[in-house]
Amino acid sequence: MEATILDRISAVTGDITKLNVDAIVNAANRSLLGGGGVDGAIHRAAGPQLLEECRTLNGCETGEAKITKGYNLSAKHVIHTVGPVYSRESNPAELLANCYKSSLALARDNHLLSIAFPAISCGVYGYPLEEACKVAVDTVCEFLKDSLLPEKAVFVLFGERDLQVYEKYLAALRE
């Protein structure tokens, strides 16, 4: 992988709701009306206006994405995407890749410079972290090869173990 592409990608641990980026990605459910995990945290941090705007979007299909304002978040926008339930889908890798592509396309089309992703589908949707990491990083790299925007993509992981998986895979791509 080209170093210039990999220089645009990073992985950190932390609270995605506190990141100072143009857009954070919400691992949402199909209703877009809030839920648990990252979805609930984003809705709580953004405030009730986010839910009001999400009600106007008529949900979202798996692998697709929709954009809203960020309201009380540091991020100007929230990009909501619906990841696959790992055990329920016949093509989870394709659907997961589509989550990243759709989110990145919205960031590009809205002229956003930076985007932060959680580990989509790795919580209650049961996607194995190592597999999801490869799909996520490979998809983001492919997209960034052909697009100047966003300039920066950050993977925001829940804990040190998750961060190590992403750092190890990114390091392997740099070799």
C-alpha positions as CSV (number, residue, x, y, z in Angstrom):
1,M,0.0,0.0,0.0
2,E,1.2,3.5,-0.8
3,A,2.7,5.4,2.2
4,T,0.8,8.6,1.1
5,I,-2.5,6.8,1.5
6,L,-1.6,5.2,4.8
7,D,-0.4,8.6,6.1
8,R,-4.0,9.7,5.8
9,I,-5.3,6.9,8.1
10,S,-4.8,6.6,11.9
11,A,-6.2,4.5,14.7
12,V,-6.8,5.7,18.3
13,T,-8.8,4.8,21.4
14,G,-11.2,7.2,22.8
15,D,-14.7,8.6,22.8
16,I,-15.8,9.2,19.2
17,T,-18.3,11.8,20.4
18,K,-15.5,14.1,21.6
19,L,-13.4,14.0,18.4
20,N,-12.8,17.3,16.6
21,V,-13.4,16.1,13.1
22,D,-15.7,17.2,10.3
23,A,-17.8,14.0,10.6
24,I,-18.2,11.0,12.9
25,V,-19.7,7.8,11.7
26,N,-22.6,6.4,13.7
27,A,-22.9,2.6,13.7
28,A,-26.7,2.9,13.6
29,N,-29.6,0.5,13.4
30,R,-32.0,0.6,10.4
31,S,-34.5,3.0,12.1
32,L,-31.7,5.7,12.7
33,L,-33.7,6.5,15.9
34,G,-30.9,5.7,18.4
35,G,-30.0,2.5,20.2
36,G,-27.2,1.1,22.4
37,G,-23.4,1.3,22.1
38,V,-21.9,3.9,19.9
39,D,-25.3,4.8,18.5
40,G,-26.8,5.6,21.9
41,A,-23.6,7.6,22.9
42,I,-23.8,9.7,19.8
43,H,-27.5,10.5,20.2
44,R,-27.0,11.4,23.9
45,A,-24.0,13.6,23.1
46,A,-25.6,15.3,20.1
47,G,-28.8,16.2,21.9
48,P,-32.5,15.8,20.9
49,Q,-32.2,17.7,17.6
50,L,-30.3,14.7,16.2
51,L,-33.2,12.4,16.8
52,E,-35.6,15.0,15.3
53,E,-33.5,15.2,12.1
54,C,-33.1,11.4,12.0
55,R,-36.9,11.0,12.1
56,T,-37.1,12.9,8.7
57,L,-34.7,10.4,7.0
58,N,-37.0,7.4,6.8
59,G,-34.4,4.9,8.1
60,C,-31.4,3.5,6.3
61,E,-30.7,0.1,4.6
62,T,-27.7,-2.1,5.6
63,G,-24.6,-0.9,3.8
64,E,-26.0,2.6,3.0
65,A,-25.3,5.9,4.8
66,K,-27.1,9.2,5.5
67,I,-25.8,12.4,6.8
68,T,-27.1,14.8,9.5
69,K,-25.8,17.8,11.4
70,G,-23.7,17.2,14.5
71,Y,-25.6,19.5,16.8
72,N,-23.9,19.4,20.3
73,L,-21.0,17.4,19.1
74,S,-17.6,18.8,18.2
75,A,-18.1,17.2,14.8
76,K,-20.1,19.2,12.3
77,H,-21.8,16.1,10.9
78,V,-22.9,12.6,11.8
79,I,-22.8,10.0,9.0
80,H,-25.2,7.2,10.0
81,T,-24.5,3.8,8.5
82,V,-26.1,0.4,9.1
83,G,-23.7,-2.4,9.4
84,P,-24.5,-6.1,8.8
85,V,-25.4,-8.5,11.5
86,Y,-22.6,-11.0,11.0
87,S,-24.5,-14.2,11.6
88,R,-27.5,-13.1,9.6
89,E,-26.0,-12.0,6.3
90,S,-24.8,-14.2,3.4
91,N,-22.3,-11.5,2.3
92,P,-21.3,-9.6,5.5
93,A,-17.9,-8.4,4.1
94,E,-19.5,-6.8,1.0
95,L,-22.1,-5.1,3.2
96,L,-19.5,-3.9,5.7
97,A,-17.3,-2.5,2.9
98,N,-20.4,-0.7,1.5
99,C,-20.8,1.0,4.9
100,Y,-17.4,2.5,4.6
101,K,-17.7,3.4,0.9
102,S,-21.1,5.1,1.4
103,S,-19.8,7.0,4.4
104,L,-16.7,8.2,2.6
105,A,-18.7,9.2,-0.4
106,L,-21.0,11.4,1.7
107,A,-17.9,12.9,3.3
108,R,-16.3,13.6,-0.1
109,D,-19.6,14.9,-1.6
110,N,-20.1,17.3,1.4
111,H,-16.4,18.5,1.1
112,L,-15.5,17.2,4.6
113,L,-11.8,17.0,5.4
114,S,-11.8,14.5,8.2
115,I,-13.9,11.5,9.2
116,A,-13.9,9.2,12.3
117,F,-15.2,5.6,12.2
118,P,-16.0,3.3,15.0
119,A,-15.5,-0.5,14.5
120,I,-18.8,-0.9,12.6
121,S,-20.7,-4.1,13.4
122,C,-18.2,-5.3,15.9
123,G,-20.4,-4.8,19.0
124,V,-23.8,-6.5,19.3
125,Y,-23.8,-7.2,15.5
126,G,-21.1,-9.8,16.2
127,Y,-18.6,-9.1,13.4
128,P,-15.2,-10.6,14.4
129,L,-12.8,-7.6,15.0
130,E,-9.9,-9.0,12.9
131,E,-12.0,-9.6,9.9
132,A,-13.8,-6.3,10.2
133,C,-10.5,-4.5,10.6
134,K,-9.2,-5.8,7.2
135,V,-12.5,-4.9,5.4
136,A,-12.5,-1.5,7.0
137,V,-8.9,-0.5,6.4
138,D,-8.7,-2.1,2.9
139,T,-11.9,-0.3,1.9
140,V,-10.8,3.1,3.2
141,C,-7.4,2.7,1.5
142,E,-9.1,1.9,-1.9
143,F,-11.4,4.9,-1.6
144,L,-8.6,7.3,-0.6
145,K,-6.5,6.2,-3.6
146,D,-9.1,7.8,-5.9
147,S,-10.3,10.7,-3.8
148,L,-8.6,13.7,-2.2
149,L,-11.4,14.0,0.3
150,P,-11.6,13.3,3.0
151,E,-8.0,14.1,3.7
152,K,-8.0,12.1,7.0
153,A,-9.7,9.0,8.2
154,V,-9.5,7.9,11.9
155,F,-10.6,4.6,13.4
156,V,-11.7,5.2,16.9
157,L,-11.5,2.0,18.9
158,F,-13.1,1.0,22.2
159,G,-10.0,-0.3,24.0
160,E,-6.3,-1.2,23.8
161,R,-6.9,-4.7,22.4
162,D,-9.0,-3.3,19.5
163,L,-6.4,-0.6,18.9
164,Q,-3.6,-3.2,18.7
165,V,-5.5,-5.2,16.0
166,Y,-5.8,-2.0,13.8
167,E,-2.2,-0.9,14.5
168,K,-0.9,-4.3,13.6
169,Y,-2.8,-4.5,10.3
170,L,-1.8,-0.9,9.4
171,A,1.8,-1.7,10.2
172,A,1.7,-4.8,8.0
173,L,0.4,-2.7,5.1
174,R,3.3,-0.3,5.5
175,E,5.9,-3.0,5.1
